[in-house]
Amino acid sequence: MSTTPLLETRSLSFRFGKRPILHDVNLLVEPGSIYGFLGPNGAGKSTTMRLLLGLLRPAAGSVHLFGHNLAQHRVALLNRVGALIENPSLYDHLTGRENVEATRRLRGVAASRTAEVLALVGLSDNAHRPAREYSLGMRQRLGLAIALLSDPDLLLLDEPTNGLDPNGIIEMRELLRELREQHGKTIVVSSHLIGEIEKVATHVGVIQLGSLVFQGSLRELQQLQTGRARLVLETASADTCRNLLPRLLTDAVATAPGTLWLQWVSNQHTAEVAAALVAAGQPLYGLRLEQPSLEDTFLHLTEAKPELVK
Amino acid sequence: MESTLTSDTFLTLPAAPAPFTQLRRTLAADVLKLRRTAALRLTLVSGALPVLLTFCIFFFKGYIILKAGGTPWPRFISTAWQTAGTLLLPLFVVLLTSLVVHIETKATAWKHLYAQPVGRGAVFGSKLLLILVLNAVALLLFAGLVLGAGVLLGVLKPKLGFQTYSIPLPAVAWMLLRTYVATLGLLAVQYIVSLYWRSFVVPVGVGMGAVVSVIALMQWEHANKIPYAAPFFTAVSMKMGKGSLEVAHALAKHEWYSLGWFAGVLVVGYLLLYRRNVTN
């Protein structure tokens, strides 16, 4: 990578009191990407997001935005960042428009932006209503409008599809894609759902128990997944087959009396297994390739204990 | 990966707004957030209660209280001021600071506020300024209502003589200034407590507890050093002279203590809050 990352953390660690939350996290977000930040609940996603905004002080390590240290230039750097952290911070006694307006005044953004961002998230018609009357999805969209106010180069969105219905989720996805492709934004979006991230992200980081367990492009994650493909073999007796073909089936695992799982290697290897089995006089009821879904890969990455099948 | 943003543009450090600009922007936002809040309503109506009480007392029993004759103004003003200053004013300041700070807490907006390009000093200073102004507005409204009620009594009960004697304006002005100074110490304490605990219950509980305790401690020789007692001491410092209201044209000792508390608590509190993590 020759370009300076737009967002970078170096050995970032954090603890609450004595309880460690994050350990040696090195995020790398390149300009113009949608970085999906994945992890189960409680893995440290929100804590990381807060550290990226300078809301929390790291126990060790540093955050760099646009090549500058956040600890030294927080106010200046935040000028180019829009964020939506967990549930949006809305003043229920104010209308939707007044909520946007409060942040607009705070950031010193042009007055015309209020109407623009409200239109962008489709809330123009409801802008006069008090925020307390908003549905969960509307609140989320209003939060996004506020994050977009200053036309930021970097957007940090923490679980932005929380509480959205399927339509809302699709709309959000399209909006993120549009922001990247047409406006050149860099977006970090956290989620605990791989299905949501794989449809929109260009890069993925997976966090588990406060450590980054995977980071790379979406393609790299998909390659990791093909490496974990397995062959499922249905026969009469799994044990008999293993005894007859020790070379080919030594690593195979019997998951049922007539079922064997083995690591997929290549097409030739698959054909060889089938031929050998038939030659040995064993019945072959079924032979299929099982591609673990991205979700399985994600679960595999975020599982604390080693998996049953390697 | 390919990128359209590799040029110098994204690496140049954006300029941070000047400290005064940050404060001005934060204040503009804070004023907007005040719309339709309990804090604003409290400011506008709180002065009415002690005035209404005093008005009723003088309306129904004024002929007994004022039977000595002469100007009714000193007696009327000091009654109203003592009704307000002993208990209601400290409680008002407690409620006001808690309510203003609670606007952010209720919206879980601290995380949002601190993620904006304004420094923590601007956020701290803006709300403090807002509370100071609201406190001044409430006091001015109270004084205006007191004088208005006196004028009204002059119309409704001419026998009491409110219309024949002039209003002791310099005394009222000094009382206003000194009472304001007397509230500053407890205002600062309440402000820091509200920011530190970020709940509504804790600062109101602390404040009410302190106000009630002070009533019990009034005879203590160091009572004048307690910020919660200062409005009381100012209210009772008014003396009724020969047909006039005597108010010292200088700050009393407990008012200097109040100013000391104000400065000291704000400095210590700010240092305490400055480096804190934002978790809600």
Interface residues (C-beta under 8 A of the other chain):
Chain A: M1 T3 T4 L6 E30 P31 G32 S33 R50 L53 G54 L55 L56 R57 F66 G67 H68 H73 R74 V75 A76 L77 L78 N79 R80 V81 A83 I85 E86 N87 P88 S89 L90 Y91 D92 H93 L94 E98 E101 A102 T103 R105 L106 R107 G108 I146 D153 G184 T186 T202 S217
Chain B: M1 E2 S3 T4 L5 T6 F10 L11 L13 P14 A15 A16 P17 T21 Q22 R25 T26 A28 A29 L32 K33 R35 R36 T37 I103 K106 A107 T108 A109 W110 K111 H112 L113 Y114 A115 Q116 P117 V118 G119 R275 N277 V278 T279
